[in-house]
Amino acid sequence: MINNYGSWLHSSQLCEVKTMKKKIILITGASSGIGKETALALAKQGHKIIIHGRNPEKTKKVYETIINENGNKDIDMYTADLSLMSEVKKFANKIIEHYDHIDVLVNNAGGQFGGTREVTAEGHEKTLAINTLYPFLLTNLLLPLLMKSKSARIVTVASESYRQGGKPIYDDIELERNYSLFKSYGLSKLYVWWIMRQFATRLKEKGINNVTVNTVEPGSAITSLARVSMKKHPLMLIISILWLPFMRSAKYGAKTSIYMATSENAEGVTGKFYGKCKEKNINKKWLSEEGEQKIWDFCIHACEPYLTRNEILEEVSE
Ligand SMILES: NC(=O)c1ccc[n+]([C@@H]2O[C@H](COP(=O)([O-])OP(=O)(O)OC[C@H]3O[C@@H](n4cnc5c(N)ncnc54)[C@H](OP(=O)(O)O)[C@@H]3O)[C@@H](O)[C@H]2O)c1
């Protein structure tokens, strides 16, 4: 059964939404924080929810909480380490095997690391892998499934921190020479926003109008996000303590994701950046068509072994 979702706490009532009819919704990083709250709320609306987590026990707990709290038993669960592109591919294959279409993909999983550069087993800087490369690859791999929906939405959780990474360093995207915690997190979120703008543009150019692509930022929410960075970077610990009074709950942080995933008001909206359930004013200095293309090309190159040909990636051979 589908509820008409009630109003939320924004005084402006911007997040008041009338939701779409039953949808199949995949949410990554639903084992805690904003992803968990997004999954709980969307399950409450009555949709079929596919939750993804990295840790099987944590994800199972959320799975059980959703079923016990709101009685929606139409929940599936998967686990995968999305910082590894080989795992993203396996995860996408499982989704493709099990579902004939998907209506909403929420790219929520994300991470923040310490003051010293770390790489994944596949050799990518960890922040870039989990915040930029996986949303690029997963979105590409699931695009054919999304295109089978009458009206599909891709919602990617970025961050206001895109302004804190400084200028893109195109000859050092993996930050081998220029790593810092703030640069890696900020730039990875700028890049993923740009990638999602590229998806929106390319879909429009191909005349594919049944899939929209938007980016959201949740504001500052108390979650597990900074648990590693606070331990490994003293400045992050100090900033987090000072910032604590201004932080909101994970439930609050999830509002714009939920709104963009199912609100009828967001139907047809594409290529936008939303926060507090409304389009954000963007300073044009953060936008660069040339930059978007460079990051897109970089992602294609980095993910090439795992990509398959689709309408958006005509340049990639099978
Ligand atoms: N909290 C904020 O103030 C804030 C502000 C701006 C943007 N964001 C963004 O919001 C999104 C959700 O973060 P959150 O604040 O809710 O943090 P969180 O509580 O740490 O949740 C992050 C989720 O992503 C999953 N994840 C992390 N690394 C992963 C990996 N390698 N493979 C698979 N899953 C992985 C986590 O799994 P585990 O449970 O196993 O760790 C968890 O489910 C992120 O994209 C974050 O960058 C948050």
The ligand as a Gaussian input file, in Angstrom:
#p B3LYP/6-31G(d) Opt

LIG

0 1
 N       26.616000      12.983000       7.390000
 C       26.810000      14.131000       6.767000
 O       26.853000      15.206000       7.384000
 C       26.982000      14.155000       5.282000
 C       27.147000      15.400000       4.674000
 C       27.292000      15.434000       3.289000
 C       27.236000      14.274000       2.556000
 N       27.098000      13.067000       3.191000
 C       27.047000      11.870000       2.341000
 O       25.920000      11.093000       2.713000
 C       26.130000       9.730000       2.328000
 C       25.753000       8.820000       3.486000
 O       26.711000       9.014000       4.536000
 P       26.332000       9.011000       6.076000
 O       26.600000      10.376000       6.587000
 O       25.018000       8.398000       6.320000
 O       27.526000       8.097000       6.649000
 P       27.512000       6.605000       7.235000
 O       26.621000       6.522000       8.411000
 O       28.953000       6.271000       7.426000
 O       26.890000       5.739000       6.048000
 C       27.620000       5.465000       4.901000
 C       27.085000       4.218000       4.257000
 O       27.940000       3.880000       3.146000
 C       28.445000       2.559000       3.353000
 N       29.792000       2.393000       2.831000
 C       30.906000       3.078000       3.158000
 N       31.973000       2.573000       2.507000
 C       31.508000       1.544000       1.756000
 C       32.114000       0.616000       0.878000
 N       33.434000       0.625000       0.656000
 N       31.339000      -0.288000       0.257000
 C       30.009000      -0.331000       0.493000
 N       29.384000       0.505000       1.327000
 C       30.121000       1.429000       1.955000
 C       28.455000       2.403000       4.855000
 O       28.598000       1.029000       5.184000
 P       29.101000       0.617000       6.674000
 O       27.879000       0.684000       7.510000
 O       29.643000      -0.757000       6.489000
 O       30.153000       1.607000       7.062000
 C       27.131000       3.023000       5.204000
 O       26.075000       2.158000       4.911000
 C       27.599000       9.639000       1.922000
 O       27.688000       9.654000       0.518000
 C       28.202000      10.896000       2.510000
 O       29.358000      11.325000       1.825000
 C       26.958000      12.992000       4.524000

